[in-house]
Amino acid sequence: MSSIKEYAFAGSLEEAVKLAGERNVKIIAGGTGIVGLRKGIQSEKLLDITRLKLTGVTEGKDFVSIGPVTCISDIAENRMLKSFGGALISRAADNVGSRQIKNQVTIGGNVLTGFPWSDTPAAFLCFDTELVFKSVKGVKTISCEDYLLCHTADLKSLGLLVDIKIPLKYKNYVSDFFAFQKTIVD
């Protein structure tokens, strides 16, 4: 049974970072991850970060940067990601659910939930992807691998995911994506 009493949109990144560390607040963007929780949501407040400027794919000097609120469909269709590292990330994103699901699921949620049926985390592991979190204590960058190995750790201590960084050194790598079997949710 859910204990949700309040739903609000974050007015600013600073507000979202502050509230992300509070005990009874659950951060959502696409919101599909809360559907997968079998025990219900144990938070009194849902804080929606979809209105924050945490979307898009950009190429910087050393990294490709992906905003965590970017929809999976945008990842799958992104021209830069279709030519990056053999299109591995784009192809993994394209394998996520139906068109409706791809338009709702965010890349940040797909990685952070740690659901075994999520396809994009495996692609990120191939490229030494880094996750950038912001909290009231500052900014912390951890490898996607370390996060996924310990994703049961307290996400509140990390803060709010604000960036996903893929090293540009993998830009011209050749790769492929293939799902060996469908899961019960595919």
Buried (B, 14 or more C-beta within 10 A) or exposed (E): EEEBEEEEEBEEBEBBBBBBBEEEBBBBBBBBBBEEEEEEBEBBBBBBBBEBEBBEBEEEEEBBBBBBBBBBBBBBBBEBBBEBBBBBBBBBBBBBBEEEBBEBBBBBBBBBBBBEBBBBBBBBEBBBBBBBBBBEEEEEEBBBBEBBEEBEEEBBEBBBBBBBBBBBEBBEEEBEBEEEEEEEEE
